[in-house]
């Protein structure tokens, strides 16, 4: 089944690289922590008022409890038992579009990846982990995995809580430093911790991140290869999270099966030069990050 764009979006160029008030720049200490651990917590990266607006928009798309949207055949990925999802809100909501195409968020991606270089926006998704008491099929744990990508460069993923998130709601956790081990098992599949240790024994040396709570505006960032997962939502409230991803603009497609890329006419060893993957950040001059 081919993947279709949301109605009315087409392939027209998107207004990328504009400034959006309310997103700060990452610090040198945060960049160094990201490189060492493969992930970093970014307190108040986004103004809470802006996050509050994103939450209200998300509830318009998915209902106040996060479970009213129906899967859009040919467009949405199959909904996971770990969450209720809404793919590509930036294609149907102008505020989400402005955020993911903002120059500052793209610059933060570049700085965290260690090279002040042009960045492309790839995709975004809303992930609402519902309480198990409400929906057993939408609040389960998401097993340990890597966010593998089909290009020759590491990507960055921003995990953005849209509301207060406590550990019992299924906040993200990482095996710190696991990105240094490279790809560990096929297909990016999710496994339990014992299976992860069996597949990659050296993961035992990677410290598990502590359980964390988040306030609106706090953001987690991680790179492609760091192993991570979430627990089940055993709390009483839905966990609202927004996850956009970015990649270096000079990354080339390696030909790994990816309908999202291949169906846009991009061939192996070509850059992702397509309106759906716009360059959102272009530095004034080249050079190292920071």
ROKE-629687 format. One record per residue (C-alpha): x, y, z; residue number from 0. Coordinates in steps of 0.05 Angstrom, whole numbers. Example, Ala and Ser with C-alpha at 12.3 -4.5 7.8 and 13.67 -1.06 7.14 Angstrom:
BEGIN
<rec><x>246</x><y>-90</y><z>156</z><num>0</num></rec>
<rec><x>273</x><y>-21</y><z>143</z><num>1</num></rec>
//
This chain:
BEGIN
<rec><x>0</x><y>0</y><z>0</z><num>0</num></rec>
<rec><x>29</x><y>67</y><z>-19</z><num>1</num></rec>
<rec><x>37</x><y>122</y><z>32</z><num>2</num></rec>
<rec><x>-6</x><y>182</y><z>17</z><num>3</num></rec>
<rec><x>2</x><y>254</y><z>40</z><num>4</num></rec>
<rec><x>-49</x><y>285</y><z>85</z><num>5</num></rec>
<rec><x>-104</x><y>318</y><z>43</z><num>6</num></rec>
<rec><x>-85</x><y>385</y><z>16</z><num>7</num></rec>
<rec><x>-10</x><y>382</y><z>31</z><num>8</num></rec>
<rec><x>17</x><y>356</y><z>-36</z><num>9</num></rec>
<rec><x>91</x><y>366</y><z>-48</z><num>10</num></rec>
<rec><x>93</x><y>442</y><z>-48</z><num>11</num></rec>
<rec><x>155</x><y>472</y><z>-14</z><num>12</num></rec>
<rec><x>145</x><y>484</y><z>60</z><num>13</num></rec>
<rec><x>165</x><y>548</y><z>94</z><num>14</num></rec>
<rec><x>229</x><y>523</y><z>128</z><num>15</num></rec>
<rec><x>283</x><y>557</y><z>167</z><num>16</num></rec>
<rec><x>242</x><y>611</y><z>200</z><num>17</num></rec>
<rec><x>249</x><y>635</y><z>272</z><num>18</num></rec>
<rec><x>199</x><y>611</y><z>323</z><num>19</num></rec>
<rec><x>201</x><y>647</y><z>391</z><num>20</num></rec>
<rec><x>206</x><y>603</y><z>451</z><num>21</num></rec>
<rec><x>261</x><y>553</y><z>432</z><num>22</num></rec>
<rec><x>329</x><y>564</y><z>465</z><num>23</num></rec>
<rec><x>397</x><y>541</y><z>440</z><num>24</num></rec>
<rec><x>431</x><y>480</y><z>470</z><num>25</num></rec>
<rec><x>492</x><y>494</y><z>514</z><num>26</num></rec>
<rec><x>563</x><y>468</y><z>506</z><num>27</num></rec>
<rec><x>554</x><y>425</y><z>568</z><num>28</num></rec>
<rec><x>491</x><y>394</y><z>538</z><num>29</num></rec>
<rec><x>527</x><y>379</y><z>473</z><num>30</num></rec>
<rec><x>584</x><y>345</y><z>510</z><num>31</num></rec>
<rec><x>536</x><y>304</y><z>552</z><num>32</num></rec>
<rec><x>499</x><y>282</y><z>489</z><num>33</num></rec>
<rec><x>564</x><y>258</y><z>457</z><num>34</num></rec>
<rec><x>584</x><y>220</y><z>518</z><num>35</num></rec>
<rec><x>517</x><y>187</y><z>534</z><num>36</num></rec>
<rec><x>480</x><y>185</y><z>467</z><num>37</num></rec>
<rec><x>423</x><y>224</y><z>499</z><num>38</num></rec>
<rec><x>414</x><y>287</y><z>539</z><num>39</num></rec>
<rec><x>360</x><y>320</y><z>580</z><num>40</num></rec>
<rec><x>347</x><y>392</y><z>558</z><num>41</num></rec>
<rec><x>309</x><y>429</y><z>613</z><num>42</num></rec>
<rec><x>263</x><y>484</y><z>588</z><num>43</num></rec>
<rec><x>288</x><y>478</y><z>517</z><num>44</num></rec>
<rec><x>219</x><y>502</y><z>495</z><num>45</num></rec>
<rec><x>177</x><y>555</y><z>528</z><num>46</num></rec>
<rec><x>121</x><y>521</y><z>568</z><num>47</num></rec>
<rec><x>69</x><y>567</y><z>537</z><num>48</num></rec>
<rec><x>88</x><y>542</y><z>468</z><num>49</num></rec>
<rec><x>85</x><y>470</y><z>493</z><num>50</num></rec>
<rec><x>16</x><y>484</y><z>522</z><num>51</num></rec>
<rec><x>-8</x><y>507</y><z>454</z><num>52</num></rec>
<rec><x>20</x><y>444</y><z>422</z><num>53</num></rec>
<rec><x>-18</x><y>402</y><z>473</z><num>54</num></rec>
<rec><x>-83</x><y>437</y><z>459</z><num>55</num></rec>
<rec><x>-72</x><y>426</y><z>384</z><num>56</num></rec>
<rec><x>-56</x><y>353</y><z>396</z><num>57</num></rec>
<rec><x>-121</x><y>344</y><z>435</z><num>58</num></rec>
<rec><x>-159</x><y>375</y><z>377</z><num>59</num></rec>
<rec><x>-128</x><y>321</y><z>332</z><num>60</num></rec>
<rec><x>-134</x><y>262</y><z>379</z><num>61</num></rec>
<rec><x>-189</x><y>280</y><z>428</z><num>62</num></rec>
<rec><x>-182</x><y>306</y><z>500</z><num>63</num></rec>
<rec><x>-162</x><y>236</y><z>525</z><num>64</num></rec>
<rec><x>-116</x><y>221</y><z>467</z><num>65</num></rec>
<rec><x>-155</x><y>162</y><z>439</z><num>66</num></rec>
<rec><x>-208</x><y>191</y><z>392</z><num>67</num></rec>
<rec><x>-168</x><y>192</y><z>327</z><num>68</num></rec>
<rec><x>-175</x><y>135</y><z>277</z><num>69</num></rec>
<rec><x>-118</x><y>105</y><z>237</z><num>70</num></rec>
<rec><x>-114</x><y>137</y><z>168</z><num>71</num></rec>
<rec><x>-104</x><y>79</y><z>121</z><num>72</num></rec>
<rec><x>-45</x><y>87</y><z>74</z><num>73</num></rec>
<rec><x>-17</x><y>144</y><z>116</z><num>74</num></rec>
<rec><x>-10</x><y>125</y><z>189</z><num>75</num></rec>
<rec><x>36</x><y>70</y><z>213</z><num>76</num></rec>
<rec><x>0</x><y>14</y><z>249</z><num>77</num></rec>
<rec><x>-17</x><y>37</y><z>319</z><num>78</num></rec>
<rec><x>28</x><y>5</y><z>371</z><num>79</num></rec>
<rec><x>3</x><y>-28</y><z>435</z><num>80</num></rec>
<rec><x>52</x><y>19</y><z>470</z><num>81</num></rec>
<rec><x>14</x><y>82</y><z>450</z><num>82</num></rec>
<rec><x>-40</x><y>115</y><z>409</z><num>83</num></rec>
<rec><x>-6</x><y>153</y><z>353</z><num>84</num></rec>
<rec><x>-19</x><y>208</y><z>303</z><num>85</num></rec>
<rec><x>32</x><y>211</y><z>247</z><num>86</num></rec>
<rec><x>56</x><y>277</y><z>216</z><num>87</num></rec>
<rec><x>15</x><y>329</y><z>255</z><num>88</num></rec>
<rec><x>59</x><y>381</y><z>220</z><num>89</num></rec>
<rec><x>23</x><y>365</y><z>155</z><num>90</num></rec>
<rec><x>-45</x><y>383</y><z>182</z><num>91</num></rec>
<rec><x>-31</x><y>436</y><z>236</z><num>92</num></rec>
<rec><x>6</x><y>501</y><z>223</z><num>93</num></rec>
<rec><x>35</x><y>507</y><z>293</z><num>94</num></rec>
<rec><x>68</x><y>439</y><z>290</z><num>95</num></rec>
<rec><x>94</x><y>457</y><z>221</z><num>96</num></rec>
<rec><x>125</x><y>522</y><z>246</z><num>97</num></rec>
<rec><x>159</x><y>486</y><z>304</z><num>98</num></rec>
<rec><x>190</x><y>429</y><z>264</z><num>99</num></rec>
<rec><x>212</x><y>475</y><z>208</z><num>100</num></rec>
<rec><x>242</x><y>526</y><z>256</z><num>101</num></rec>
<rec><x>314</x><y>546</y><z>246</z><num>102</num></rec>
<rec><x>331</x><y>541</y><z>320</z><num>103</num></rec>
<rec><x>307</x><y>469</y><z>328</z><num>104</num></rec>
<rec><x>347</x><y>451</y><z>266</z><num>105</num></rec>
<rec><x>408</x><y>487</y><z>292</z><num>106</num></rec>
<rec><x>402</x><y>450</y><z>358</z><num>107</num></rec>
<rec><x>401</x><y>384</y><z>319</z><num>108</num></rec>
<rec><x>465</x><y>405</y><z>283</z><num>109</num></rec>
<rec><x>500</x><y>426</y><z>346</z><num>110</num></rec>
<rec><x>482</x><y>362</y><z>383</z><num>111</num></rec>
<rec><x>506</x><y>320</y><z>325</z><num>112</num></rec>
<rec><x>573</x><y>355</y><z>330</z><num>113</num></rec>
<rec><x>576</x><y>392</y><z>264</z><num>114</num></rec>
<rec><x>548</x><y>461</y><z>248</z><num>115</num></rec>
<rec><x>519</x><y>436</y><z>183</z><num>116</num></rec>
<rec><x>453</x><y>441</y><z>146</z><num>117</num></rec>
<rec><x>397</x><y>397</y><z>174</z><num>118</num></rec>
<rec><x>335</x><y>367</y><z>144</z><num>119</num></rec>
<rec><x>269</x><y>353</y><z>179</z><num>120</num></rec>
<rec><x>248</x><y>281</y><z>167</z><num>121</num></rec>
<rec><x>184</x><y>264</y><z>204</z><num>122</num></rec>
<rec><x>143</x><y>275</y><z>266</z><num>123</num></rec>
<rec><x>91</x><y>236</y><z>307</z><num>124</num></rec>
<rec><x>48</x><y>245</y><z>368</z><num>125</num></rec>
<rec><x>54</x><y>187</y><z>417</z><num>126</num></rec>
<rec><x>1</x><y>183</y><z>471</z><num>127</num></rec>
<rec><x>12</x><y>126</y><z>521</z><num>128</num></rec>
<rec><x>-56</x><y>113</y><z>552</z><num>129</num></rec>
<rec><x>-63</x><y>87</y><z>623</z><num>130</num></rec>
<rec><x>-69</x><y>11</y><z>625</z><num>131</num></rec>
<rec><x>-131</x><y>21</y><z>667</z><num>132</num></rec>
<rec><x>-162</x><y>57</y><z>607</z><num>133</num></rec>
<rec><x>-135</x><y>18</y><z>548</z><num>134</num></rec>
<rec><x>-94</x><y>-46</y><z>555</z><num>135</num></rec>
<rec><x>-77</x><y>-43</y><z>481</z><num>136</num></rec>
<rec><x>-48</x><y>28</y><z>482</z><num>137</num></rec>
<rec><x>-8</x><y>35</y><z>545</z><num>138</num></rec>
<rec><x>40</x><y>-24</y><z>546</z><num>139</num></rec>
<rec><x>116</x><y>-20</y><z>552</z><num>140</num></rec>
<rec><x>157</x><y>-6</y><z>490</z><num>141</num></rec>
<rec><x>216</x><y>-54</y><z>491</z><num>142</num></rec>
<rec><x>289</x><y>-36</y><z>485</z><num>143</num></rec>
<rec><x>309</x><y>-16</y><z>415</z><num>144</num></rec>
<rec><x>350</x><y>29</y><z>371</z><num>145</num></rec>
<rec><x>320</x><y>81</y><z>324</z><num>146</num></rec>
<rec><x>358</x><y>56</y><z>264</z><num>147</num></rec>
<rec><x>356</x><y>99</y><z>202</z><num>148</num></rec>
<rec><x>368</x><y>85</y><z>128</z><num>149</num></rec>
<rec><x>423</x><y>135</y><z>115</z><num>150</num></rec>
<rec><x>498</x><y>139</y><z>125</z><num>151</num></rec>
<rec><x>495</x><y>190</y><z>182</z><num>152</num></rec>
<rec><x>467</x><y>190</y><z>252</z><num>153</num></rec>
<rec><x>400</x><y>225</y><z>262</z><num>154</num></rec>
<rec><x>372</x><y>261</y><z>322</z><num>155</num></rec>
<rec><x>305</x><y>251</y><z>355</z><num>156</num></rec>
<rec><x>272</x><y>301</y><z>402</z><num>157</num></rec>
<rec><x>225</x><y>269</y><z>454</z><num>158</num></rec>
<rec><x>180</x><y>327</y><z>475</z><num>159</num></rec>
<rec><x>131</x><y>317</y><z>533</z><num>160</num></rec>
<rec><x>70</x><y>361</y><z>522</z><num>161</num></rec>
<rec><x>46</x><y>355</y><z>593</z><num>162</num></rec>
<rec><x>73</x><y>336</y><z>662</z><num>163</num></rec>
<rec><x>102</x><y>266</y><z>656</z><num>164</num></rec>
<rec><x>120</x><y>221</y><z>716</z><num>165</num></rec>
<rec><x>157</x><y>155</y><z>715</z><num>166</num></rec>
<rec><x>94</x><y>113</y><z>726</z><num>167</num></rec>
<rec><x>66</x><y>141</y><z>660</z><num>168</num></rec>
<rec><x>121</x><y>107</y><z>619</z><num>169</num></rec>
<rec><x>175</x><y>160</y><z>610</z><num>170</num></rec>
<rec><x>233</x><y>144</y><z>564</z><num>171</num></rec>
<rec><x>296</x><y>110</y><z>592</z><num>172</num></rec>
<rec><x>364</x><y>97</y><z>560</z><num>173</num></rec>
<rec><x>423</x><y>50</y><z>565</z><num>174</num></rec>
<rec><x>474</x><y>104</y><z>572</z><num>175</num></rec>
<rec><x>532</x><y>101</y><z>523</z><num>176</num></rec>
<rec><x>502</x><y>45</y><z>482</z><num>177</num></rec>
<rec><x>508</x><y>86</y><z>418</z><num>178</num></rec>
<rec><x>582</x><y>72</y><z>419</z><num>179</num></rec>
<rec><x>568</x><y>-2</y><z>405</z><num>180</num></rec>
<rec><x>537</x><y>12</y><z>337</z><num>181</num></rec>
<rec><x>479</x><y>-29</y><z>308</z><num>182</num></rec>
<rec><x>464</x><y>-87</y><z>355</z><num>183</num></rec>
<rec><x>408</x><y>-129</y><z>325</z><num>184</num></rec>
<rec><x>368</x><y>-131</y><z>261</z><num>185</num></rec>
<rec><x>307</x><y>-91</y><z>243</z><num>186</num></rec>
<rec><x>305</x><y>-44</y><z>302</z><num>187</num></rec>
<rec><x>257</x><y>-91</y><z>337</z><num>188</num></rec>
<rec><x>237</x><y>-82</y><z>409</z><num>189</num></rec>
<rec><x>260</x><y>-134</y><z>460</z><num>190</num></rec>
<rec><x>259</x><y>-142</y><z>535</z><num>191</num></rec>
<rec><x>321</x><y>-127</y><z>575</z><num>192</num></rec>
<rec><x>344</x><y>-199</y><z>584</z><num>193</num></rec>
<rec><x>339</x><y>-210</y><z>509</z><num>194</num></rec>
<rec><x>378</x><y>-145</y><z>496</z><num>195</num></rec>
<rec><x>433</x><y>-169</y><z>541</z><num>196</num></rec>
<rec><x>434</x><y>-236</y><z>506</z><num>197</num></rec>
<rec><x>438</x><y>-205</y><z>437</z><num>198</num></rec>
<rec><x>490</x><y>-153</y><z>458</z><num>199</num></rec>
<rec><x>527</x><y>-175</y><z>522</z><num>200</num></rec>
<rec><x>567</x><y>-110</y><z>525</z><num>201</num></rec>
<rec><x>502</x><y>-73</y><z>540</z><num>202</num></rec>
<rec><x>510</x><y>-97</y><z>611</z><num>203</num></rec>
<rec><x>565</x><y>-45</y><z>619</z><num>204</num></rec>
<rec><x>517</x><y>11</y><z>599</z><num>205</num></rec>
<rec><x>485</x><y>45</y><z>658</z><num>206</num></rec>
<rec><x>409</x><y>51</y><z>654</z><num>207</num></rec>
<rec><x>385</x><y>122</y><z>661</z><num>208</num></rec>
<rec><x>347</x><y>139</y><z>723</z><num>209</num></rec>
<rec><x>272</x><y>146</y><z>725</z><num>210</num></rec>
<rec><x>254</x><y>218</y><z>708</z><num>211</num></rec>
<rec><x>196</x><y>266</y><z>713</z><num>212</num></rec>
<rec><x>185</x><y>322</y><z>663</z><num>213</num></rec>
<rec><x>152</x><y>389</y><z>663</z><num>214</num></rec>
<rec><x>124</x><y>422</y><z>600</z><num>215</num></rec>
<rec><x>183</x><y>451</y><z>562</z><num>216</num></rec>
<rec><x>233</x><y>397</y><z>582</z><num>217</num></rec>
<rec><x>259</x><y>357</y><z>523</z><num>218</num></rec>
<rec><x>300</x><y>293</y><z>515</z><num>219</num></rec>
<rec><x>345</x><y>286</y><z>454</z><num>220</num></rec>
<rec><x>378</x><y>221</y><z>431</z><num>221</num></rec>
<rec><x>417</x><y>196</y><z>371</z><num>222</num></rec>
<rec><x>401</x><y>138</y><z>324</z><num>223</num></rec>
<rec><x>440</x><y>83</y><z>358</z><num>224</num></rec>
<rec><x>427</x><y>93</y><z>432</z><num>225</num></rec>
<rec><x>385</x><y>36</y><z>461</z><num>226</num></rec>
<rec><x>322</x><y>60</y><z>496</z><num>227</num></rec>
<rec><x>252</x><y>40</y><z>515</z><num>228</num></rec>
<rec><x>192</x><y>59</y><z>559</z><num>229</num></rec>
<rec><x>154</x><y>25</y><z>614</z><num>230</num></rec>
<rec><x>79</x><y>15</y><z>614</z><num>231</num></rec>
<rec><x>33</x><y>71</y><z>636</z><num>232</num></rec>
<rec><x>10</x><y>47</y><z>704</z><num>233</num></rec>
<rec><x>-12</x><y>118</y><z>724</z><num>234</num></rec>
<rec><x>-80</x><y>150</y><z>718</z><num>235</num></rec>
<rec><x>-65</x><y>201</y><z>663</z><num>236</num></rec>
<rec><x>-47</x><y>196</y><z>590</z><num>237</num></rec>
<rec><x>26</x><y>210</y><z>572</z><num>238</num></rec>
<rec><x>28</x><y>261</y><z>515</z><num>239</num></rec>
<rec><x>94</x><y>262</y><z>476</z><num>240</num></rec>
<rec><x>114</x><y>294</y><z>409</z><num>241</num></rec>
<rec><x>173</x><y>264</y><z>371</z><num>242</num></rec>
<rec><x>204</x><y>299</y><z>310</z><num>243</num></rec>
<rec><x>268</x><y>275</y><z>277</z><num>244</num></rec>
<rec><x>324</x><y>309</y><z>238</z><num>245</num></rec>
<rec><x>384</x><y>288</y><z>198</z><num>246</num></rec>
<rec><x>445</x><y>322</y><z>165</z><num>247</num></rec>
<rec><x>427</x><y>350</y><z>97</z><num>248</num></rec>
<rec><x>485</x><y>314</y><z>64</z><num>249</num></rec>
<rec><x>465</x><y>245</y><z>90</z><num>250</num></rec>
<rec><x>454</x><y>196</y><z>33</z><num>251</num></rec>
<rec><x>401</x><y>141</y><z>28</z><num>252</num></rec>
<rec><x>435</x><y>73</y><z>34</z><num>253</num></rec>
<rec><x>380</x><y>34</y><z>-1</z><num>254</num></rec>
<rec><x>353</x><y>1</y><z>62</z><num>255</num></rec>
<rec><x>279</x><y>-14</y><z>49</z><num>256</num></rec>
<rec><x>242</x><y>50</y><z>68</z><num>257</num></rec>
<rec><x>177</x><y>66</y><z>32</z><num>258</num></rec>
<rec><x>178</x><y>135</y><z>63</z><num>259</num></rec>
<rec><x>241</x><y>150</y><z>22</z><num>260</num></rec>
<rec><x>238</x><y>104</y><z>-38</z><num>261</num></rec>
<rec><x>166</x><y>123</y><z>-57</z><num>262</num></rec>
<rec><x>189</x><y>194</y><z>-64</z><num>263</num></rec>
<rec><x>236</x><y>174</y><z>-121</z><num>264</num></rec>
<rec><x>301</x><y>178</y><z>-79</z><num>265</num></rec>
<rec><x>350</x><y>125</y><z>-100</z><num>266</num></rec>
<rec><x>407</x><y>92</y><z>-63</z><num>267</num></rec>
<rec><x>467</x><y>138</y><z>-50</z><num>268</num></rec>
<rec><x>427</x><y>201</y><z>-63</z><num>269</num></rec>
<rec><x>414</x><y>255</y><z>-12</z><num>270</num></rec>
<rec><x>342</x><y>264</y><z>11</z><num>271</num></rec>
<rec><x>331</x><y>324</y><z>-34</z><num>272</num></rec>
<rec><x>255</x><y>327</y><z>-34</z><num>273</num></rec>
<rec><x>203</x><y>379</y><z>-11</z><num>274</num></rec>
<rec><x>179</x><y>331</y><z>43</z><num>275</num></rec>
<rec><x>248</x><y>332</y><z>75</z><num>276</num></rec>
<rec><x>263</x><y>406</y><z>75</z><num>277</num></rec>
<rec><x>328</x><y>438</y><z>99</z><num>278</num></rec>
<rec><x>307</x><y>475</y><z>162</z><num>279</num></rec>
<rec><x>376</x><y>500</y><z>183</z><num>280</num></rec>
<rec><x>433</x><y>527</y><z>140</z><num>281</num></rec>
<rec><x>492</x><y>557</y><z>177</z><num>282</num></rec>
<rec><x>520</x><y>623</y><z>155</z><num>283</num></rec>
<rec><x>588</x><y>590</y><z>147</z><num>284</num></rec>
<rec><x>615</x><y>520</y><z>156</z><num>285</num></rec>
<rec><x>655</x><y>497</y><z>215</z><num>286</num></rec>
<rec><x>653</x><y>456</y><z>278</z><num>287</num></rec>
<rec><x>596</x><y>461</y><z>326</z><num>288</num></rec>
<rec><x>602</x><y>510</y><z>382</z><num>289</num></rec>
//
